[in-house]
Amino acid sequence: MEEFIEIIEGYVKEDKISGTICGVYNGNTELFNFSAGYQDIDSGICINENSIFSLASLSKPLTSFAFLLLCEEKNIPLDSNVSAYIPKFSDLKILNEDGSFSKIYREINFIDLLTHTAGFSDFVYVDNSIDQMYIDLYVNVMQSNEEIYLKGFVDKILDLPLVSQPGEKWRYSISIDIIGLLIEIISGLSLDEFMSKKFFLPLKMNNTYFDLTKADPNLLCKVYFIDTQEGKLSGKSQVLPRESPKLYSGGNGIYSTFSDYRNFSKLLLNDGVFEGKRVCSENVINLFKKNYLTDKHLPYKIHSYNPIVDYGFGLGVRVKISKGSEEKISEYGWFNSLNSSFWINDKDKTMGLIMSNYSPPAYYNISNIFKIYCDENF
């Protein structure tokens, strides 16, 4: 991995990226660990295993997996209709091209939400008028002085039409925020409380939060931005929020450390066992990494990025599939917009994790570079 180290250290020295930390593991054995750069450039604080990053979309696998644990505990089938818990789901409609509305042809279930095939959009797409409705809603909620909880936020989302019929298309969406609300309804706890007590605590994820007022401010990573004209850090940065969130976003609102997220990844790698203790059944792991997409959904893409080929989608992660007489899953994981990602290789029983704090990800995509070098060396 010497060449990889040389590349990353060069990027940091040339002010192309702020920094990163990464590692590769086989079972509980560390095969590689490396960090470079800063959690706060001005203060000269280096990135380390306890630096707290914005997980952004790496929040989604955590929330999705926690929901699977809850469903197993409560013996709730994953094909259950959401309307049984959120009645407004019975009244959802599709906006047609002529401006008319159509009813959904079947009800949305948990699997639809977890696989991003329910028909919702998110706050980044700008393909049509519905997408703009989502963006306007998000801006209004975030800029409002009104105190809003997850239930109220989802209620506003359900006032908007769907982009497609349930199960018809894969579209990256706000559906994991709805999963967060389902966790609250089924468990009787706030999402923050459930995740902290039932999920983070057993995995010793002691520096993982929705609310950074509980965190040590000296551990917070700033988010840095690249000047896309110059190809270097712009000097602009964003401080992670030090006030309590308006709502708990299971899709985008968790903050964590390399050390903590490694614990979650190791749980997956070891089929539900963490530090010698079984935390969940192998069935939960198998459901999480099973492909639920069919040919009509593939290949899929996120926003304007290139299509994601050779991957299906499980209940919270993308899954690498090999076609043949029998579909096999060889690898699964996910990534975010800040050049962080994780992957589990089922065949070799290896796990890789990289966490970074800069955007946009298309520039010096070190998450992809890391994966390429790992595939060559481990």
C-alpha positions in Angstrom: 0.0 0.0 0.0 3.1 2.3 -0.2 1.9 3.8 -3.5 -1.6 4.6 -2.0 0.1 6.3 1.0 2.3 8.3 -1.3 -0.7 9.5 -3.3 -2.7 10.5 -0.2 0.2 12.3 1.5 0.8 14.2 -1.8 -2.8 15.3 -1.9 -2.7 16.6 1.6 0.7 18.4 1.1 -0.6 20.0 -2.1 -3.8 21.2 -0.4 -6.0 19.1 -2.6 -7.8 17.3 0.3 -8.1 18.0 4.0 -7.4 14.5 5.2 -8.5 10.9 5.7 -8.2 7.8 7.9 -8.6 4.2 6.6 -8.1 0.6 7.6 -8.4 -3.0 6.4 -9.3 -5.9 8.6 -9.6 -9.7 8.4 -11.8 -10.9 11.2 -10.4 -9.1 14.2 -6.9 -8.8 12.7 -5.8 -5.4 11.4 -4.1 -5.7 8.0 -3.6 -2.0 7.3 -4.2 1.4 9.1 -3.3 4.8 7.8 -4.2 8.4 8.4 -3.1 11.8 6.9 -4.3 15.4 7.1 -6.4 17.3 9.6 -9.8 17.4 11.3 -9.2 21.1 11.7 -6.5 22.7 9.4 -6.3 26.0 11.2 -5.8 24.4 14.6 -3.4 21.8 13.2 -5.3 18.9 14.8 -4.7 15.7 12.9 -7.4 13.3 11.9 -7.4 10.2 14.2 -9.5 7.3 15.2 -11.6 9.5 17.6 -12.2 12.4 15.3 -15.9 12.9 14.8 -17.1 13.0 11.2 -20.4 13.9 9.6 -21.6 10.5 8.4 -24.0 12.1 5.9 -25.4 9.1 3.9 -23.3 6.6 5.9 -26.1 7.2 8.4 -28.4 5.1 6.3 -26.8 1.7 6.9 -26.9 2.3 10.6 -30.6 3.2 10.7 -31.6 0.5 8.3 -29.7 -2.2 10.3 -31.2 -0.9 13.6 -34.7 -1.3 12.0 -34.0 -4.9 11.1 -32.9 -5.6 14.7 -36.2 -4.0 15.9 -38.3 -6.0 13.5 -36.6 -9.2 14.6 -37.1 -8.4 18.2 -40.8 -7.6 17.7 -41.4 -10.4 15.2 -42.6 -8.0 12.5 -42.5 -9.2 8.9 -40.5 -7.0 6.6 -43.2 -7.1 3.9 -45.6 -5.3 6.3 -47.5 -2.4 4.9 -46.3 1.0 6.2 -49.9 2.2 6.5 -50.4 -0.1 9.4 -48.1 2.2 11.4 -48.5 5.5 9.4 -52.1 5.6 8.1 -51.4 8.5 5.7 -49.5 6.0 3.5 -52.9 4.7 2.3 -53.6 8.0 0.6 -50.4 8.5 -1.4 -50.7 9.5 -5.1 -48.6 9.8 -8.3 -48.4 13.1 -10.2 -48.9 12.3 -13.9 -47.3 14.3 -16.8 -50.6 16.0 -17.6 -50.9 17.3 -14.0 -53.5 14.8 -12.9 -53.1 12.4 -10.0 -53.3 8.6 -9.8 -53.5 6.4 -6.8 -50.7 4.0 -6.0 -51.5 0.5 -7.4 -50.3 -1.2 -4.3 -49.3 -0.2 -0.8 -45.7 0.5 0.2 -44.0 -1.9 2.5 -40.9 -1.9 4.7 -38.7 -3.5 2.0 -39.7 -0.7 -0.5 -38.4 1.9 1.9 -35.2 0.1 2.8 -34.4 -0.5 -0.9 -35.2 3.0 -2.2 -37.9 1.6 -4.5 -41.0 3.2 -2.7 -41.3 6.1 -5.2 -40.0 8.9 -3.0 -37.4 11.5 -4.1 -34.9 13.4 -2.0 -33.5 17.0 -1.7 -30.8 16.8 -4.4 -32.5 15.5 -7.5 -33.8 18.2 -9.9 -35.2 16.1 -12.7 -38.8 17.3 -12.5 -41.3 19.5 -10.6 -41.8 16.9 -7.8 -38.1 17.1 -7.0 -38.4 20.9 -6.7 -41.2 20.3 -4.2 -38.9 18.2 -2.1 -36.1 20.8 -2.2 -38.5 23.6 -1.3 -39.9 21.6 1.6 -36.4 20.9 2.9 -35.4 24.6 2.7 -38.5 25.8 4.3 -38.2 23.3 7.2 -34.5 24.1 7.8 -35.0 27.8 7.6 -38.1 27.9 9.7 -38.1 28.9 13.4 -40.8 26.3 14.0 -39.8 23.4 16.2 -40.5 20.3 14.1 -40.1 16.6 15.1 -39.6 13.6 12.8 -43.3 12.8 12.7 -44.1 16.3 11.6 -41.4 16.3 9.0 -42.5 13.0 7.5 -46.1 14.2 7.6 -45.1 17.1 5.3 -43.2 14.7 3.0 -46.4 12.6 2.6 -48.3 15.6 1.4 -46.1 15.5 -1.7 -46.8 13.2 -4.7 -44.6 10.2 -5.4 -42.2 10.2 -8.4 -43.1 6.6 -9.4 -45.3 3.7 -8.4 -44.0 1.5 -5.5 -41.5 -1.1 -6.6 -41.1 0.2 -10.2 -37.9 2.2 -10.0 -34.8 2.6 -7.8 -34.4 6.2 -6.7 -32.2 7.4 -3.9 -34.6 9.0 -1.5 -35.7 10.2 2.0 -37.2 6.8 2.7 -34.6 6.0 5.5 -35.9 9.1 7.4 -39.3 7.4 7.3 -37.7 4.2 8.6 -36.5 6.4 11.5 -40.0 7.4 12.2 -41.1 3.7 12.1 -38.4 3.0 14.7 -39.9 5.6 17.0 -43.5 4.4 16.5 -42.7 0.7 17.0 -40.2 1.1 19.8 -41.9 3.9 21.7 -38.6 5.7 22.0 -37.2 8.7 20.1 -34.8 7.7 17.3 -31.9 9.1 19.2 -32.8 7.2 22.3 -33.4 3.9 20.5 -30.2 4.0 18.5 -28.1 5.0 21.5 -29.4 2.4 24.0 -30.3 -0.5 21.7 -27.6 -0.2 19.0 -24.7 2.1 19.7 -24.2 1.0 23.4 -23.9 -2.8 22.7 -21.3 -2.0 20.0 -19.4 0.4 22.2 -20.0 3.2 19.7 -19.5 5.7 22.4 -18.8 8.7 20.2 -21.7 8.3 17.8 -24.5 11.0 18.0 -27.4 12.7 16.4 -26.9 15.6 18.9 -23.4 17.0 19.0 -24.0 19.0 22.1 -23.2 15.7 23.8 -19.8 15.4 22.0 -16.4 16.7 22.9 -16.0 19.8 20.7 -12.2 19.1 20.4 -13.0 16.0 18.4 -15.2 17.5 15.7 -14.0 17.4 12.1 -14.7 20.5 9.9 -16.0 19.8 6.4 -13.8 21.3 3.7 -14.7 22.3 0.2 -12.6 22.0 -3.0 -12.5 24.8 -5.5 -13.5 22.9 -8.6 -11.7 25.5 -10.8 -8.4 25.3 -9.0 -8.6 21.7 -7.9 -7.5 22.6 -4.4 -9.1 23.3 -1.1 -11.0 26.6 -1.4 -10.3 27.8 2.1 -14.1 27.5 2.9 -15.1 25.1 5.6 -18.2 24.2 7.6 -18.2 23.6 11.3 -20.3 20.7 12.5 -23.5 22.0 14.3 -23.2 22.5 18.0 -26.9 23.0 18.7 -29.4 20.2 19.1 -31.0 19.2 15.7 -34.5 20.2 14.8 -35.2 16.5 14.0 -33.3 13.2 14.0 -32.5 12.3 10.5 -31.8 8.6 10.1 -30.8 9.1 6.5 -28.3 11.9 7.0 -28.0 13.1 10.5 -25.6 10.9 12.4 -22.0 11.8 13.5 -19.4 9.2 14.3 -15.8 8.2 14.5 -13.6 5.8 12.5 -13.3 3.7 15.7 -17.0 3.5 16.2 -18.0 2.8 12.6 -15.3 0.1 12.5 -17.2 -1.6 15.4 -20.4 -1.7 13.3 -18.4 -3.0 10.2 -16.8 -5.7 12.3 -20.2 -6.8 13.5 -21.2 -7.3 9.9 -17.9 -9.0 9.0 -18.2 -11.5 11.9 -21.9 -12.4 11.0 -23.5 -10.7 14.0 -20.8 -11.3 16.7 -18.9 -8.4 18.3 -16.1 -9.0 20.8 -17.1 -12.6 21.2 -20.7 -11.9 22.0 -23.6 -12.4 19.6 -25.4 -9.0 19.1 -27.8 -10.2 16.4 -28.8 -13.3 14.5 -27.1 -14.3 11.2 -30.6 -14.0 9.7 -30.5 -10.2 10.2 -27.1 -10.1 8.5 -28.3 -12.2 5.6 -31.4 -10.0 5.1 -29.3 -6.9 5.2 -27.0 -8.0 2.4 -29.5 -9.9 0.2 -30.2 -8.3 -3.2 -33.8 -7.2 -3.6 -33.5 -5.5 -7.0 -34.5 -7.1 -10.3 -33.4 -6.4 -13.9 -35.9 -3.6 -14.3 -34.1 -1.6 -11.6 -30.6 -2.1 -12.9 -28.2 -0.4 -13.4 -29.2 2.4 -11.0 -27.6 5.7 -10.4 -27.5 8.5 -7.7 -28.2 11.9 -9.0 -26.0 12.9 -11.9 -23.2 10.4 -11.1 -22.4 7.4 -13.3 -24.6 4.3 -13.1 -23.6 1.8 -10.4 -23.0 -1.3 -12.4 -22.6 -4.9 -11.1 -24.4 -4.0 -7.9 -27.9 -4.7 -6.6 -29.3 -3.3 -3.4 -30.0 -4.9 0.0 -31.8 -3.5 3.0 -29.5 -0.5 3.5 -26.4 -1.3 1.4 -25.4 -1.9 -2.2 -24.5 -5.5 -2.9 -22.1 -6.8 -5.5 -23.8 -9.6 -7.5 -22.4 -12.3 -9.8 -24.9 -13.7 -12.2 -25.0 -17.4 -13.0 -27.1 -20.4 -12.3 -27.5 -18.8 -8.8 -27.1 -15.2 -7.8 -24.3 -14.8 -5.3 -23.3 -11.8 -3.1 -19.6 -11.3 -2.9 -19.4 -7.9 -1.3 -21.6 -5.2 0.2 -21.2 -1.7 1.7 -22.0 2.0 1.1 -20.5 5.5 0.8 -21.3 9.1 1.3 -20.7 12.5 -0.3 -17.6 13.3 1.8 -15.4 10.5 0.4 -16.2 8.0 3.2 -17.2 4.4 2.6 -17.1 0.9 3.9 -17.2 -2.5 2.3 -17.4 -6.1 3.5 -15.9 -8.9 1.3 -17.8 -12.1 2.1 -15.5 -14.2 0.1 -12.2 -13.2 1.7 -13.8 -12.1 5.0 -12.1 -8.7 4.8 -13.5 -5.3 5.7 -12.4 -1.9 4.6 -13.3 1.5 6.0 -12.3 5.0 5.0 -13.5 8.3 6.5 -12.8 11.7 5.0 -14.1 15.3 5.5 -14.1 17.1 2.2 -16.5 17.6 -0.8 -17.3 17.2 -3.6 -16.5 13.5 -3.9 -15.8 13.5 -7.6 -12.5 15.3 -7.0 -9.7 13.1 -5.8 -12.1 10.3 -5.1 -9.8 8.7 -2.5 -12.6 6.3 -1.4 -12.5 4.7 -4.9 -8.7 4.9 -4.9 -8.5 3.1 -1.6 -10.8 0.3 -2.8 -8.7 -0.2 -5.9 -5.5 -0.6 -3.9 -7.2 -2.8 -1.4 -8.4 -5.1 -4.1 -4.8 -5.4 -5.4 -3.1 -5.9 -2.1 -5.5 -7.9 0.2 
